Amino acid sequence: MLQPDGVGPVTWDRCREIPYVVNPEGAPAGHLETVAAAAEDLADASGLRFRYDGTTDDRRLEDRAGPFGSTAPVLVAWATPEEVPALAGDVAGVGGAEARPVTPDRLAFVTGMVALDRDAFAAMAARPDGAALQRAVVEHELAHVLGLGHVDDPAQLMYAETTGQRRLAPGDRDGLAVLGSGPCQ
């Protein structure tokens, strides 16, 4: 997402931690460790800092920015396609962030969400490389929360489809470094 003037990306406030919560309903075993490891990798690559604020029963996966400037932490949750239609078909997860104006001509991300397909994660758990694949999907979706989009290179984690890539690649890291260098708000 670009700033309103079309120059430069929308970013998070690099001087504040990004709070996140996890809804464990329908989550696979080891989910907290998986999310924490993905957040740590993204923090290392971007310079942004995540703060785990615990578990929640919150299921509000859309419109996380509240009225009058209030915001909710980034939500990571496991869901079904009935709950999150974007998970229909061969989709293991979706993620994104919501931006608000911080000045009349500048936007900043203030919250976001990651919705992970329960059935896809259950199927991944049965695979020999299941834990690594689950982590890659979580990391990919959290990278969307930071502002990264899909790329055309299947060697990057941010490729739109799951490939053999399980960790951030150089192009992913370059994009995250740019997103982590935004201003303090």
C-alpha positions as CSV (number, residue, x, y, z in Angstrom):
1,M,0.0,0.0,0.0
2,L,1.3,3.4,-1.0
3,Q,1.0,6.7,0.8
4,P,-1.7,9.0,-0.6
5,D,0.8,10.9,-2.7
6,G,1.9,7.7,-4.3
7,V,5.4,8.0,-3.0
8,G,6.7,5.5,-0.4
9,P,4.9,2.7,1.4
10,V,2.5,2.8,4.3
11,T,4.4,1.5,7.3
12,W,4.0,0.8,11.0
13,D,5.4,3.3,13.5
14,R,8.9,2.0,13.9
15,C,9.2,3.5,17.4
16,R,6.3,1.5,18.8
17,E,5.9,-2.2,19.3
18,I,3.2,-4.0,17.3
19,P,0.9,-5.7,19.8
20,Y,-0.6,-9.0,18.8
21,V,-3.0,-11.6,20.3
22,V,-3.7,-15.1,19.4
23,N,-7.1,-16.8,19.4
24,P,-6.3,-20.5,20.1
25,E,-9.8,-21.8,19.0
26,G,-9.1,-24.5,16.3
27,A,-5.3,-24.0,16.5
28,P,-2.9,-26.8,16.1
29,A,-0.5,-28.0,18.8
30,G,2.5,-25.7,19.2
31,H,0.7,-22.7,17.7
32,L,2.0,-20.1,20.1
33,E,5.6,-21.1,19.5
34,T,5.0,-21.1,15.7
35,V,3.5,-17.5,15.8
36,A,6.3,-16.3,18.1
37,A,9.0,-17.7,15.9
38,A,7.5,-16.2,12.8
39,A,7.1,-12.8,14.5
40,E,10.8,-13.0,15.7
41,D,12.0,-13.7,12.2
42,L,10.0,-10.7,10.8
43,A,11.3,-8.5,13.6
44,D,14.9,-9.4,12.8
45,A,14.4,-8.7,9.1
46,S,12.4,-5.5,9.5
47,G,13.7,-3.9,12.7
48,L,10.0,-3.6,13.8
49,R,9.2,-5.1,17.2
50,F,6.2,-7.4,18.0
51,R,4.7,-7.6,21.5
52,Y,2.7,-10.7,22.4
53,D,-0.3,-9.6,24.5
54,G,-1.7,-13.0,25.2
55,T,-4.6,-15.2,24.0
56,T,-8.0,-13.9,23.3
57,D,-11.5,-15.1,22.4
58,D,-11.8,-12.2,20.0
59,R,-13.0,-13.4,16.5
60,R,-13.3,-9.9,14.9
61,L,-11.1,-10.5,11.8
62,E,-12.3,-7.5,9.9
63,D,-12.6,-3.8,10.8
64,R,-10.1,-4.1,13.7
65,A,-9.5,-0.3,13.8
66,G,-12.1,1.0,16.2
67,P,-13.9,4.3,16.2
68,F,-12.3,7.6,17.3
69,G,-8.8,6.4,16.8
70,S,-8.9,3.3,19.0
71,T,-7.3,0.2,17.7
72,A,-7.1,-3.4,18.6
73,P,-4.0,-5.6,18.6
74,V,-3.2,-7.6,15.5
75,L,-5.2,-10.8,15.7
76,V,-3.9,-14.2,14.7
77,A,-6.7,-16.8,14.5
78,W,-7.6,-20.1,12.9
79,A,-10.9,-20.0,11.0
80,T,-13.0,-21.8,8.4
81,P,-14.0,-20.6,4.9
82,E,-17.5,-20.1,6.3
83,E,-16.2,-17.6,8.8
84,V,-13.6,-16.0,6.4
85,P,-14.7,-16.5,2.8
86,A,-11.2,-15.6,1.5
87,L,-10.0,-19.0,2.9
88,A,-12.2,-20.9,0.4
89,G,-10.4,-23.1,-2.1
90,D,-6.7,-23.8,-1.8
91,V,-5.9,-21.0,0.6
92,A,-4.0,-21.7,3.8
93,G,-4.2,-18.2,5.2
94,V,-4.8,-14.5,4.6
95,G,-3.4,-11.5,6.3
96,G,-3.3,-7.7,6.2
97,A,-3.2,-4.5,8.0
98,E,-5.5,-1.4,8.4
99,A,-4.1,2.1,8.0
100,R,-5.2,5.4,9.5
101,P,-4.2,9.0,8.8
102,V,-1.5,10.2,11.1
103,T,-1.2,13.5,9.4
104,P,-3.4,15.0,6.6
105,D,-1.1,13.5,4.0
106,R,0.4,10.4,5.7
107,L,-1.0,7.0,6.6
108,A,0.3,4.5,9.1
109,F,-0.7,0.9,9.8
110,V,-2.5,0.6,13.2
111,T,-3.8,-2.9,13.4
112,G,-4.2,-6.1,11.3
113,M,-5.2,-9.7,11.2
114,V,-4.1,-13.1,10.2
115,A,-6.7,-15.8,9.5
116,L,-5.3,-19.3,9.1
117,D,-7.4,-22.2,7.6
118,R,-8.0,-24.8,10.3
119,D,-8.3,-27.7,7.9
120,A,-5.2,-26.7,6.0
121,F,-3.2,-26.5,9.2
122,A,-4.5,-29.9,10.3
123,A,-3.4,-31.4,7.0
124,M,0.0,-29.7,7.3
125,A,0.4,-31.2,10.8
126,A,0.3,-34.7,9.3
127,R,3.2,-34.0,6.9
128,P,6.8,-34.7,7.8
129,D,7.7,-31.0,7.2
130,G,4.4,-29.9,8.7
131,A,5.8,-27.7,11.4
132,A,8.1,-25.8,9.0
133,L,5.3,-25.4,6.5
134,Q,2.9,-24.0,9.2
135,R,5.6,-21.6,10.3
136,A,6.2,-20.5,6.7
137,V,2.5,-19.8,6.2
138,V,2.2,-17.8,9.4
139,E,5.3,-15.8,8.5
140,H,4.0,-15.1,5.0
141,E,0.7,-13.9,6.4
142,L,2.3,-11.8,9.1
143,A,4.5,-10.2,6.4
144,H,1.3,-9.1,4.7
145,V,0.4,-7.5,8.1
146,L,3.7,-5.6,7.9
147,G,2.8,-4.4,4.4
148,L,4.5,-6.9,2.0
149,G,2.6,-8.0,-1.0
150,H,3.0,-11.0,-3.3
151,V,5.9,-11.2,-5.6
152,D,6.4,-13.1,-8.9
153,D,9.5,-15.0,-7.8
154,P,8.8,-18.5,-6.5
155,A,12.1,-18.5,-4.6
156,Q,10.7,-15.8,-2.2
157,L,8.4,-16.6,0.8
158,M,6.1,-13.9,-0.5
159,Y,5.3,-15.8,-3.7
160,A,1.5,-16.2,-3.9
161,E,1.5,-20.0,-3.8
162,T,3.2,-22.4,-1.4
163,T,6.5,-23.6,-2.8
164,G,9.5,-25.3,-1.2
165,Q,10.4,-22.0,0.3
166,R,10.1,-22.2,4.1
167,R,12.1,-19.1,5.3
168,L,12.5,-15.5,4.3
169,A,14.6,-15.1,1.1
170,P,16.8,-12.1,0.2
171,G,14.0,-10.3,-1.7
172,D,11.6,-10.7,1.3
173,R,14.2,-9.3,3.6
174,D,14.9,-6.3,1.4
175,G,11.2,-5.5,1.3
176,L,10.9,-5.9,5.1
177,A,13.9,-3.6,5.7
178,V,12.2,-0.9,3.7
179,L,8.9,-1.3,5.6
180,G,10.8,-1.2,8.9
181,S,12.5,2.1,8.1
182,G,9.3,4.2,8.2
183,P,9.1,7.2,10.4
184,C,8.1,7.4,14.1
185,Q,4.6,8.6,14.2
